[in-house]
Amino acid sequence: MVNFSPKLDRDILTSQEAVDHLQSPIDLLTLAGLEDSVGTENLYELINVYLEHSEQAIIKMKEAFINKDFVTIEAENHALKGGSATFGAIKLADFCRVLQSICKIQLKSTEYTIEDLAKIASLLENIEEEYRYVYQTFQARESSALMLWRD
């Protein structure tokens, strides 16, 4: 069941969520290519902007879901999908692609079922969970890099 509160809580991870994340949520080749393009210092600044924007997008999608506002969900999701793909958060981008497909169907339809809403709720939950994992991974990577720069 999805938490319908719009507040994003990235600091709480259950043991089940931790077990599910055996692989890095970040494609390191994608991230390395971006780092080559913008430089290491700029990369960390861009990552922080991406994380802030992503958090806001998820909050807005959750608020929009409460109001069955599929236009806002689709728009915020589209931005999250693009940013996630750019920074190598492939699984997060994949969840966003699926949600985008469902939202497009909902936008063409005047009706939705409880099953449709359940799919969207589940995807929003998966997106939020994967975002927390991406966030933690980037924060750990940044902390490690800062320690190396100090040495």
C-alpha positions in Angstrom: 0.0 0.0 0.0 1.4 3.4 -1.0 1.8 6.1 1.6 -0.4 8.9 0.3 1.3 11.6 2.3 3.1 13.9 -0.2 6.1 14.2 2.1 9.1 12.1 0.9 10.9 10.2 3.6 14.2 9.1 2.1 15.8 8.3 5.5 13.6 5.2 6.3 14.6 1.9 4.7 13.1 -1.4 5.8 15.3 -4.4 5.9 13.2 -5.9 3.0 14.0 -2.8 0.8 17.7 -3.2 1.6 17.7 -6.9 0.7 16.0 -6.1 -2.6 18.9 -3.8 -3.6 21.7 -6.2 -4.3 23.0 -4.3 -7.4 24.0 -0.7 -7.7 21.1 1.5 -8.8 23.5 3.6 -10.9 25.0 2.5 -14.3 28.6 3.5 -13.8 29.4 3.7 -17.5 26.6 6.3 -18.0 27.9 8.2 -15.0 31.5 8.0 -16.1 30.5 9.4 -19.5 28.7 12.3 -17.9 31.7 12.9 -15.6 34.0 13.0 -18.7 31.7 15.6 -20.3 31.3 18.0 -17.3 34.2 17.2 -14.9 34.1 15.7 -11.5 33.3 18.9 -9.5 30.5 19.9 -11.8 29.2 16.3 -11.7 28.6 16.4 -8.0 26.8 19.7 -8.2 24.6 18.4 -11.0 23.9 15.2 -9.0 22.7 17.3 -6.1 20.4 19.4 -8.4 19.1 16.1 -9.9 18.4 14.7 -6.4 16.6 17.8 -5.3 14.5 18.0 -8.5 13.7 14.3 -8.3 12.5 14.6 -4.7 10.2 17.4 -5.6 8.9 15.6 -8.7 8.0 12.5 -6.5 6.3 14.7 -3.9 4.3 16.4 -6.7 3.4 13.1 -8.3 2.1 11.8 -4.9 0.0 14.9 -4.4 -1.3 14.7 -7.9 -2.2 11.0 -7.4 -4.4 12.0 -4.5 -6.3 14.3 -6.8 -6.3 11.8 -9.8 -4.4 14.5 -11.7 -2.8 12.3 -14.4 -1.5 15.4 -16.4 0.7 16.5 -13.5 1.8 12.9 -12.7 2.8 12.4 -16.4 4.6 15.8 -16.6 6.6 15.3 -13.4 7.3 11.7 -14.2 8.6 12.6 -17.7 11.1 15.0 -16.1 12.1 12.4 -13.5 12.6 9.8 -16.2 14.9 12.0 -18.3 17.0 13.0 -15.4 17.3 9.5 -14.1 18.4 8.2 -17.5 21.0 11.0 -17.7 22.5 10.2 -14.4 22.5 6.4 -14.9 19.6 5.6 -12.6 18.4 3.0 -15.1 15.9 1.1 -12.9 14.3 4.3 -11.7 14.0 5.5 -15.3 12.5 2.1 -16.2 9.8 2.5 -13.5 9.1 6.0 -14.9 8.7 4.6 -18.4 6.1 2.2 -17.2 4.3 4.9 -15.3 4.4 7.2 -18.3 2.7 4.5 -20.5 -0.1 4.1 -17.9 -0.6 7.8 -17.6 -0.8 8.2 -21.4 -3.6 5.7 -21.4 -5.4 7.4 -18.5 -5.1 10.8 -20.3 -6.9 9.4 -23.3 -9.6 7.7 -21.3 -12.3 9.4 -19.3 -12.6 6.5 -16.8 -10.2 4.6 -14.6 -10.6 1.4 -12.6 -9.5 0.5 -9.1 -6.9 -1.7 -10.8 -5.6 1.2 -12.8 -5.2 3.3 -9.6 -3.5 0.3 -7.8 -1.0 0.0 -10.7 -0.2 3.7 -10.4 0.0 3.6 -6.6 2.4 0.6 -6.8 4.6 2.3 -9.4 4.8 5.5 -7.3 5.8 3.4 -4.3 8.5 1.6 -6.4 9.7 5.0 -7.8 10.0 6.5 -4.3 11.8 3.4 -3.0 14.2 3.3 -5.9 14.8 7.1 -5.6 15.8 6.5 -1.9 18.3 3.9 -3.0 19.7 6.2 -5.8 19.9 9.0 -3.3 21.8 6.9 -0.7 24.2 5.6 -3.4 25.0 9.1 -4.7 25.5 10.4 -1.2 27.9 7.6 -0.3 29.7 8.1 -3.6 30.1 11.8 -2.9 31.3 11.2 0.7 33.9 8.7 -0.6 35.1 11.2 -3.3 35.4 14.0 -0.7 37.5 11.8 1.5 39.8 11.0 -1.4 40.2 14.7 -2.3 41.2 15.5 1.3 44.0 13.0 1.3 
